[in-house]
């Protein structure tokens, strides 16, 4: 029979500005009774759910072997985000400081709850908690730090910030950024709007990129997310999408998506054979092609609102371009050299070479 009980843990409440964090210890074997590991996914309506990366089994096994050895120790604290069901009962405050108060953390435990109904989420320490769960140990107390979160948006923000000094997978960060609120490092803040556009393009049924962009929630996609992000970021700051962007990092996303769908829909229709192939088989869907054709979009439609662009003329320009490109076969006839169709790589020098080559044909 499933248990329902209250876990009462000695804790220290620490004030940081207008917020509080709670420092406490808990048996790692009990952690998963009230803590969910929320892995990133999308629901039936393509909305983002969760925020954690998938478990890395080899890493977990290595930690487990260490934990089962003599003298094992995990000094780094796990980070948990609580919902408002978790409460703190303060004790007697310290005489000399007013920013820390001892007391008890009150956590409701109900083993009948599903993962998404538990009162705590693991923000940092996924592999460590999994290793403790699987280890052949009766108990293993761990240090933990918790905070009360207002919702999953804040949890995602904290997840990115907590892991900002670690090598998080770029695909995971890019998928989390659109649904993240709060302060972000400048490099992440600059990528947030392009990431929102990328997710919209990958989940909008009218987009040429629908389901094509590889990401944690779209693992079957074959177009590299980073190449698409670079194309979008350049257009937002220096190209056709700049006209829809506000200086605070916001903008008219609907107009941006409309502009992108119109242009890339034409690219797909004018080069159907090259567009349907993977980047290994086509330089159009390869990083160098995505970025170079993004420059073509900026060159042909820059500073012209989507409703005033002559898409008929844009289409004709793309049609006129067909004899001069070698997306899937043949050779690129550059002014100073010839390259096999797949001789172009996603490097700054090759991107510059292709971009300059396309300029005379896209006036």
N, C-alpha and C positions, 0 to 999 in steps of 0.2 A: 504494500500500500504506500502511495506517495506521501511524503512528509510535507507539512506546512508549519513553519516555525519562524521565529524572529532571531536573527543573528545579532548579538550585541558585542561590538568590538571596541576596545579602548582606542581612542584616536586623539589627535591633536589638530584643532582647527586653527589654520593660519590665515590671517587677513592679508591679501595682496591687492592694494588699491581698493576697489569697491567689491571685489570678489573674495571668495573663500576657497581654500583647498583643504583637504583632510588627509593627514598622514596616519597610517595605521598598518598593522600586520594582520595577515590572514593565512590560514592553512591553504596552500595552493591546491590541495585535493578537493577543497570545498568551493573553490573559485567558480567553477562552471555551474554550480547549483543556482547561482544568482546572477552570473555574468554571461552575456552573449558575446560571441565573436562574430561581428557583422561583416560578412564578405560581400564584396561589391557585386551588384547584379542590377537588372532592370525588370520592372514588372510588365504586365501585359499592355500597359499604356506607355511603355518606353521611359517611365520615370526611374531615376536613379534610386537604388536601395542599397543601404550599407556603405562601407568605406574601407574594409580591410582587404589586404592582399591575400591570395590563397596561401594555405599552409605550405611551407617548404619542408618536405618530408625528410630530406637528407640533413637539414639543419636541426630539425626536431630530434632525430635519432642521435645526432652528435651531442646535443644538450642532455638527452636522456642518459646516455652512457656516462656523461660526466656526473650527473646527479646521483647515479647509482654507485659512484666510486666513493672512497673514503675522503672525508674532508671537503665535500662539495659545498659551494657557497654561491649564492646569487645576490650580490650586494645592490644591484640596480633595481630601483622601484618600478613596478608595473603601474600603468596609468589607466584609471577607470573613469568613465563618465556615468554619473548617476542620474536617474530621473527624480521627480519630486516625491516619489514614494519613500525614498531614503531620507532619514532625519538624523539630526545631531542633537544630543542632549548635553549641554555644557555642564562642566563641573565647577570647581573653585578656580577662578582666574589667578594667574601668577601675579605676584606683587609688583615686580619690576618691569613687566612688559604688558602692553595691551593688545598686541597683534597676534598672540597665540593663547589659545584656551584649551585645556584638557577636557575630555569628556568621553562620551560613548557614541559611536556611530550605530544607528539602528537600521538594519537591512532586512526587509521581509523576504523570506525564502519560500517558494512554492514550486515543488518539483513537477507539478502538472503543467506549468507554463511552457509555451513554446519559446524558441530562441528570441523571437522579436517581441515577446511580452515580458522578458526579464527586466528587473529594475536597474541593471548596470550593463555597460558596454565596454569592451576592452579596446582602449585607444592605442596603447603601446604595450607589447609583451606577448604577442600572439604565440610565437614559437616557444617561449619559455613556459607559458601556461599549458600549452599542449604537451610539452615534454614532461612537466610535473604530473599532469593527468595520466600519462601513459607509463610513468616510471614505476618500478617495482618498489614502492616506498609506502609506509603506512601514513605518513604525513610529511609535509615540507613547507613550513611557514615562510612567507615571502613578504617583503616590504611593498607597500602600495601607496599611491597617491590618488585621491579621487576629487572630483568636482561635480557640482550640480549643473547639468547642461539644460539649455532651453529647448533643444531639439536636435535632430540629426545634422542640420546645417552647421550648428556650432561644433558638434562632434567632428565633422569633416574638417573644419577649420583647425581645431586643436590637433587632429591627426596629422595634418600637413605640417603644422608648426612644430609639433613634437618630433617629427621625422625629418625636418628640413636640413639637419646636419648629417643625415644618413643617406645612402644611395637608394632612395625609393625608385621603383621602376617608373620611367617617364610616362608610360601609358597609363598607369594608375593615377599619377598626379594629374595628368591632363583630363582624365575622366571625372575626377573629383572636383576640379577647380570650378566648373560652371555652377555647381550647387553649394559652394562654400561662401560663408559670410564672415565678416570681421576682418581684422588687419591681416595682410599677407606680406611676405617679403616682396620687394620691388620686382624681382625677376618673375615671381609667380603672378603678381598683380597685372603685369603687362600681358601675360599669357591667358588671363582669365576670359577676356572677351573672345579672342580667337578660339579658345577651347569651347566656349558656348556655341559658337558658330559650327565648329567641327561636329559636336554632338548633334546639333540640329540637322546638319547635312547628312549625317549617318543614320538618322532615325526618321527623316522626312521621306515619305513614299514618293514625293514628286522630285526628289533630288537625284541627280546622276550618281551621287556617292552613296545612295541608300544601301546600307549593309555592306559596303565595300571597304570601310576604314577599319583596320585592325585595332582592337582595343580589348581591355579585360572583359567587357560585356558583349563584344563582337569578335570572338576569337577566329571566326572563319573569314573575316575581312582580309583582303590582300593588299590594299593600299596603305602605305606607311603613314601612321598618324602624325609623325613629326614633320614629314614633308608637306602634308596638307596644312599643318599649323604654321609652318614658315611662310607658305604662300598667303594664308589668311592674315598673318601678322604684318607682312609687307604691305598688303593691300589696305589694311586698316590704317597704317601709319603713313604710307606714301603713295597709295594707289586709289583705285576706284571706290573702295569702301570707306575712305577717309571722310567723304562728304556726309556719311550717316553717323559718324562717331562724335561723341561729346568728349570734352577734355578731361572729365572726371572718370573716364573709362567706361561709361555707359554708351548707349546708342540705340538707334532704331533697328533692332534685330530683324524685324519682319521685312523691312526694305532691303537689308543686307542679304537675307536669305533669298528674297525674290530676285535680286540682282545676280547672285551666285547661281541660282537654279536656272535662270534664263541663259546665262553664258555657258555654263558647263553642260547644260542640256544640249546646246548646239554642238559643243565639242563631242559629246557622245554620239550625236546623230550624224555629224559630218565624218567622224572616224569610228564607225561602229565596230569594225573588226579589231582595231587596235584597242578600243576602250574595253571590250569584254575580256581581254586577256590579262593575265597576271603581270606584275612588273618584270618577272624573269623573261616573259615572252613579248613584252611591249614596252618601249621607252616612253609611251604616252602615259601609262599608269605608274611608271617608275618615278622616283623622287625628282630626277632631273626634268622629266616631262611635265609633272604636275606644277613645279615651280616656274618653269619657263612659260607654260601656257597661262599661268597666273599673271606673269608680266604682260603677256599679250592682252589679257582681259583689262589690265590697268591701262595699257596703251590705247586700246580701242574705245574704252568706256569711261575713262577717268574724268571726274567732275561733271558727268552727265547723269542726272537722276534716272533711275531705272525706267520710269514711265516715258522718258523722252529719248531713250537710246533707240536708234534705228537697228533693231535686231536683225532685220532683213539684210542690212549692209554688213553687219558683223558676220552673219552666216556666209555671205558671199566671200568675205575676206578669208574665212576659214576654208571654204571650198577652193579658193585660188591658192591656198597654201599647200594643198594636198600633193601636187607634183614635186614639192621641194622638201618633203619630210620623209624620213625612213624609220617610222616607228617600229615596224616589225620585220623588215627585210631590206636588202639593198645597202646603199652607202649614203652617208652624209657628205655632201660636197661643200665643205667649208672653203673659204677663200684661199687659205694657205695649206690645207691638208684634206685628205679623205679619211673618213672613219667608217668602219663597219657599223651597221645599224645598232648593234649592242655594245659598241665601243665607248659610248658615253656613260660616265659614272656620275653618281650624285656627289660631286665635289664642287667647291667654289669655282675652280678654273673651268670645269666642263659646263657648269651651269652658265657661267658668263659667256662661254663660247657659243652655246646654243641660243641664249637670249640675244646676243649680238647678231647671230645668223638670222634669226626670225624677224628682226626689226625691219629690214627693207620690204618684207612681204606683208607687213601689218600696219602700213601707214593709214 
